[in-house]
Amino acid sequence: MNDVRERMEQLDTFPKIGRIIPEINQENIREISIYSYRIIYEINDQVIIVLAIVHQRQVLNNEI
């Protein structure tokens, strides 16, 4: 759990550290990976909003 928290804290300093999600293809919605999970987040002005934490094998739908 600490690893996840540390990875997410990096977003405060480097919000664009994650890659743009191919399924969504929006500049402000990105993901970082840790272990077998994808942390999907949105950059909204100066705020980072975590949208979902999903297993890498899970297929993303359009609800994010």
N, C-alpha and C positions, 0 to 999 in steps of 0.2 A: 504494500500500500504506500509506503514511503517513496518508492521509486516512481509511482504514478504521480504523487503530489509534487515531487521534485521536477518531474518532466513538465507538469502543468505550470509550475512557477516560472519556468524558463519563458513561457509565453508573455509574461509581464515585460520582460526585457526585449525579447525577440519575437513579436507576434507573427511575423511572416516566416518563422522557422519551419513550419509545416508545409506540406505540399498541397497544391490545389487538387481537389478531389476530382478525378476524371469523370465520375458519374454525374457530378453536379456542374463542374466547369464554371465556377464563379470565383472571382479573385478574392472575395472576402470570406469565403467558406473553405476551411483548410483542415488538414488532419495531421496528427503525429501518431506514431506507433510506439507501443511499449508491449513487450512480450507478444502475445497473439491478439492484442486489442488495438482498435483504432479509436483515438480520441478526436472527435469531430467538433470543430469550434468555428465560431463566427467572429470576425473582427468588425466591430461596430463603433466607429469613432475611436475613442480611447478605451473602450470596454471590450473584454474578451468574454464571449458567452459560449459555454460548453453545451453543444446541442445533443450529443450522444456519445456513449462509449459502447462500442459494439465489437463482437468477435470478428476477426478478419475473414472468416468463412461466411459470415452472414451477408446476404445480398442487401444492398441499400435500396430503399424505395424512395419515392418522391416526397415523402412526408417530412423529411429533414429540412 
